[in-house]
Amino acid sequence: MTSPRNWRAPLLALVTVLTLSSPASAAQHPVGASAAAPSATPDRPSYDVKLRADADGSHWTGRQTVSFRNASRTPLRSVDVRLWGNGTDGCGVPGAPSPVRVSRISGGTPRPLAVGCTALRIDLPKPLPHGARARVSFDLAIAVPDRIHRFGRDGAYRFLGNALPLLSVQDARGRHLDPDVGFGESFYTLAGDFRVALDHPDALVVPATGTTTRHAGAPGRTVSTSVARGVRDFAWAAGPFRSRKVTTPGGVRLNAYWTATTPPEGVAVSLKDGASSVDSFGKRFGRYPYGELDLVMSDHLDDFGSMEFPGLVLLATESDGSAVVHEIAHQWFYGIVGNDQFAAPWLDESFAQYANQSYYREDTAGCWEDQGRWPSDTAALTRTMGYYADGRRSEYVRVVYGRGSCALHDLERVLGGPRMAAVLRGYVRDHWLGVATTADFKRAAQAATTRDLRPFWAQHRIG
């Protein structure tokens, strides 16, 4: 999820901001029984991708294969692949096709693209029984849009967030084919493994999700192969980035990349706060599981904001720092503990903002009262992105970032600091690399106290 641009401003200021913002063992971090609906499928996806870049990283072509298991008791007859990179441009226009295109599909029969060319259904050759695996493959062509965006460009730099097609989820509520509403996020994926080989010119520096090894390719080219396990997405960037690597006291390697115009003071603050916060959150919520984290910084992302991906964050950086702490908090809330971002955006944005404010020890004693009245009679923390997209965009930041984080601070005052810390650590542990719902969090909080929390949920409109 993205953070509002004025991420450390007083909460009332958020109302005016509408911008987007080695694996742990199962024994150490077991996925709880309620971590995901038993019927959520296809699960345990494994993505194998090989792409070749043009001279400046604006175009990538190659082939992608994804294997998956049917976790449902019902035979799986088709899968949906989300091309989220088409969310802004949709199906394009003559002479300007969609930025993400697939062709030569094998392993099933494709249907026409749907949901603004962001959803591709592939019918399997035969029903896939419970517990069985299958795979689909397709040629992939990616053209980086000419805009400053998480999937876009900034001068000589290319950002490829949400560019890689991902499997959608089917569960007891049906197929999740929600649209990209143009702000916030609508994503919902299950954790899987990625192996992505990127063939690119030597002059391009290519930060990416996961652990990356590099070897010489054809003359003048390098092949960067990134492996990531237990992640929900994969992102990368390309360009003549400057870079620096540091290791936190807790053993997490931070790989910093920044553009030529990024203020050095901003880079320094991002590294300092990034190193401190990833260790702090690891102690508070559970150790960061991926070993390393890439910070990709630019001072030209102001209009867009910042954006988190597993093991990689895009940061809008100025001389006074960036949104690094909020985005790193997202490594736990949506990255490690997944949620349906379209159905329940508060479960990641409110939690990341709460963690951010707690890290900086902001005075939140009166933040609920400072928020004033609800912006409407229908506003609630548990509203969907569809609600905000239906003429209520002005409520999004005020409710999801402002009231959501304040509700969690209020809950901490009700439970007490140590008990709230225990609730959150247990909540993360029980849904480690799984999917959590509002009901899951409410149960975790109620189990920590003999006080009836139903009046609290009602007051804070947490349905």
N, C-alpha and C positions, 0 to 999 in steps of 0.2 A: 504494500500500500504506500501511497505517497503521503508526504507530510505537507501541511500548509507552509507557504514560504516563510511567514513570520513565526517560525516554530518556537521561539523562546519569548515571543511577545506576550503581554497580558492576554488572558483568554478572551476578553471582550474584543480584542483586535482581530481575533480569528474570524469574526463574523464577516469581515470585508475581504477575506482571503479565499479565493475559490480555485487555486491552482491544485493540480493533482499532487502529490508528494512522491581425518580418518574417522569413519562413522562410529558412534558409540555402539557397544554391543547390546543385543536384545536383553541380556541378563542385567546390564547396568540400567537400561532405560526401557523396561517392558512397555509395550503398547497395551493400555488397559482395555478391558472388554468393551467399554463404551466409547473407545477412541474413534471408531467409525462404525456406521451402520453395517451389520453383518452382510447386507446385500450390496454394499457399495462396490461397483465393478465397472470396468475391468481394473483389477488391482495388480500390484507388483510389476508395474511397467518397466521395461528396459529399452532405452533408446540408443541406437547406434547411428551416428551421423557422420558423413564425410562431405565437406564443402570446400570449394575452391573460390578464392576471392579474385576480383579484378585488380587493376593497378593501385586503386586507392581505397579499396574495401567497400565500395558503393554497391557492388553486386556480388552475390554468392550463389553458386550453383553446385548441385551434387545430389546425393541420395540419402534418404532417411529410412530406417527400419525401426519399427517398434513392436516388441513382443509383449504379451500380456496374459494374465490368467483370469478365468471367470470365477469370481468369488461368490456369485449368486447361485442359489439352488435351481434357479430357472435357467435353462439353456440360453446362451448368448447368441443372438442371431445377427447382430451388427454392432459396430462401434462408431463413435462420433469423434472426429478429429477437429480440434479448434484451431483456426488460423487467426489468432488474436491480433496479429500484425495488420490485418485488414480492417480492424475496428474503426479506424478514423476514415479511411478511404472507401470502405465497402467494396463494391464490385468494380469500382473505377469507371472510366469512360473510354470510348474509342481513342486509341493512341496513348492512353495512360491507364494500363491495367492495374489490378490490385497489386500491392507490394509483395505479397506472399502468394505464390502459385505452386500447385502440385500437379503432376502428370505421371503417366506410365505407372499406374497403381497396380500392384500385385498383391495377392493374398485375399482379394475380395472384389466386389463389384461396386464402384462408386455411384452415388446418386448425385443429382445436381446440388451445387453449393446453396446453402441456406443461411439465414440470419445475417444478411448483409455480406455474404461471402466469407463469413467467419466460421462456418460449420460445414463439415464434409462427412456425410454418413457413408460408411462402407459396409455393405452386406457381406457377411462371411459365406464361404462356399457351402458350409453345413453348420447346423447349430453346435455351439461349443459347450460341452457339458461342464458341470461344476468341477472346479479344480484343474481343468485342462488348460493348456496354453496354446496360443496361436500368434501369428504375426502378420503385419501388413507392411508394405514398402512402397515408396513413391519417390519420383524425382522431385527435387525442391529447388525453386528459384526465388531468391530474395533480392529485392531492390530497395535500398535504404531511402526512405522518403526525404525530401528536401525541406526539413523543418527541424527546429530544435525541440526534441522530444525524447522520451525514453526509447522510442524506435525512430531515430532520425539522425540528423547530422549537425555538426557545429564546425564550420570551416573544413579543416582537413581531418576532423575527427568523426567517427561513426559510432553510434550507439545502437546495439541490437538487443534491446529488451523486448520480450513478447514476440520475437521474430520466429522462434522455432515452434512448429505445430506440436500440440499436446493432446493427449487423450482426454476426452470429457468423461464425466462421471454419470453413471446410472445407479439409482438406489431406490428405496421404497417410495420416494416421492416422484420417481420417473426419471426422464432424461433431463440433464441440466444444460440447457441451450440458451442461457440468458444472453442478452445483447450487451455490447460495450456501450454505455450510455454517454461517453464523452468526458467524464470526470470520475475520480475515484477509481475503483477496480470492480470487476465483475467475475473474477477468476475463481475456479474451484477445481483443484486437481489433487490426485493422490500421490504420495511420495513414491519415487522410483529411482532408477539408476540411469546415468547418462555416460556415454563415451562419445565425445565429439572431436573429430579431427578436422582442423582448420588449416588449409593450405593457403598461404598468403605471401606477398612480397616481403623480403627481409626488412624493408624499411618500415613496415607496420609493426607496432607493438600491440599485442592482442591479449588483454586481460580477459579472464573468463571464469565462470563458475567452476569450482572443483580444483583439483590438483593438476597442474599442467607440466608436461614434459615437451621439449622441443628437439627436433632434429632437422638436418638439412634435407630439403626437397630437391626439385629441379634447380638448375643454376639460378641464383638470385632469389630463391624462395625458401621458406621455412614451413614445416608442418608442426603446428602446435596441437597436441592431443591432450584434452582435458577429461578427467574422470571424476565423476561426482556420484556418490551413493546416498540414498535417502533424502532426495531433494524433490521439490515440486515443480521446478522450472529450471531453465538454463539460459543465461544471458552472456553476452560478450560485447566487447568494444574493439575498435581498431583505429590506429592513427599514430602519429609521431609523439606519443606520450612521453613525458618525463616520468621517472619512477624512483621509488625508494622502498626498501623493505625493513620492517622492524618486527621484533618478537616481543609480545607482552610478557610481563612477569608470570602470567598464568600459562604461558606456552603457546599462545595463538599467534600465528604469523600474519601480520597485516602487510598487504602489498598495495602501496599507494601509487596511483597513476594520475597525472594531471596535465592539463593543456598548457601551452606556452604562456597564456595570459592569466592563468590562475594566480592570485596573489600568494606569495610564499607564506605570509602570515596565516592565510586560510588553510593552506596545506599543513602547516605546523599545528594549528589548533585542531584540525580534523584528526591528525595522527595522535595527538595527545589525548583528546577526549575519546577517540575511537578505541585506543589501547586500554584506557582506563575503564570505559563502559563495557566492553566485551568481557573483561575479567569480572567486573562488578555484577553484570547480569548472569554470568556463569555461576557465580557463587549464590546468587539469589534464586535463580530459576532452574538451574541445571547446566552442567558444563557444555559450552559451545562444542558441537560434535564434529565440525568439518575441518579442524586443524588450521585452516587459513581463511582469510577474508580479504577480498579486493575492494579498495576504495577508489572509485573512478570519479575524478573531480573536474569541474569546469565552472568558470565564472559567468558563463552565458546561458545557464539553465534557469535563470531567475523566473521567467514567465512560466516555465514548466514545473519547477520545484525539484524535489529529489524523489528517488524511487528505489525500493528494496527488491532484491532478487536473492535467492539462496546463494550465500557465499560471495555475493557481489552487490554493491550499492552504488548508485549514481548520485552524486552530491552536487547541489548548487552551492558553490563556495565563494565567500567574499572575504575581505581582510579580517573580519571579526569571527570567522569560523563558518560552520555549515550545520546542516541538520543531521549530522552523523549519529548522534546518540539516539534520536527517534528512529532512524532507519536501522540501526543495529538492534534496537529493541524488537523490530519486526523479524529479525532472525528467529526469535522465539515465538512471536505472535503473528502467525500465518506460516512462517517457515517450518518451525519444529511442531508447534501446535497449529494444525490447519483449521480452516473454517471456510464455509461458503461465503465468499466475499460479497456476492450479489445479495444473498438472503440476509446476512448479518454483518454488515461492515463494521459495526461497533466492536466486534470480537477481536479485531486486530488493530484498528486505528485508535480506539479508546484505550486499549491496553498498552499500546506503544507510547501514546502520549502520557499516560499515567507513569509508565516506567521512566520516560524522559524527564518528567517533572520531579519524580522521586530522586533520580540520579543527581539533578542539580539542586536538590533540597529547596525547591521553590515553596513559598508560603502559600499553601492551598487551604488554609483553615476556613476561609469564608468563600471559597470559590463557587460553591453551589448557589449561595445567595447572590454573589456578584454576577452570576449569569443572568439574573433577572427572570422574568417569566418565560415559559415555553413560547417559542415563536408562533405556535398555532395550537388549537385544541387537538389536532390529530398527530402532532409531533410526539415521537417516542424513541427511546434508544434502540429499540429492536425493529425499526422500520428498514425496509429493503432499499437497494439502489433504485429499484423501479419506482418506489414512492418519491424519492428525491428527484428523479428524472421527470416526473409528471408535474412540472411547473413549480417544484419546491426546492430547486437547487440552492436557494439562499439559506435553507435550513441545514444543509449538509455539514458544513464546517462547524457551525454553532452547536449543533446537537452532537454529532459523532465525535469531534475532537474536544469541544468544550464541556458539554454536559456529561459526556461519557467518561472522560478522565476524572471529572469532579465526583461523579457517582462512585467511582472506585476509591477515591480518597475518602469519601464519606463512609464507605463500607469499612475502610481501614480504621476510621475513628470508632465505628460501632464494634468491630471485632478486637481492636487493639493491634499495634504494629506487629508483634511477634506472631500472633495468630493469623493475620493477613498474609504475612510472609510464608507461613506454613501452608495456607490455603493455595497460594499461587504456585509454590514449589510442587505441591501434590497434584494440582491441576495440570501442570506441565508434564510431570512424570506420568500421570495416568493417560495422557493423550499424546505421548511422545511419538512423533512422526505419524500421528493419526489425525482424526478430525474431531473437533469439539463443537458443541452447540451451546446456546444460551442456557438451556436446561441443564447441561452438564456443569456449567459454572455455578449456577444457582444451587445445585445439589451439593457441590463441593463447599460452598460458603455456608450453607445451612448445616452441614455436618460438623462444622467447626464451632457451633454455638448452640446453647439451649434456647436462646432468644428466637422467637418466631420472626423470620425475616420477611414474611409476606407484606407487612406494611411498608417496609423499606423498598421492596421491588415495586410496589404500587406507586409510592411517592416518586421514585426515579423512573417510572414508566419503563420498567424492564419486564416485559410480558412473558 
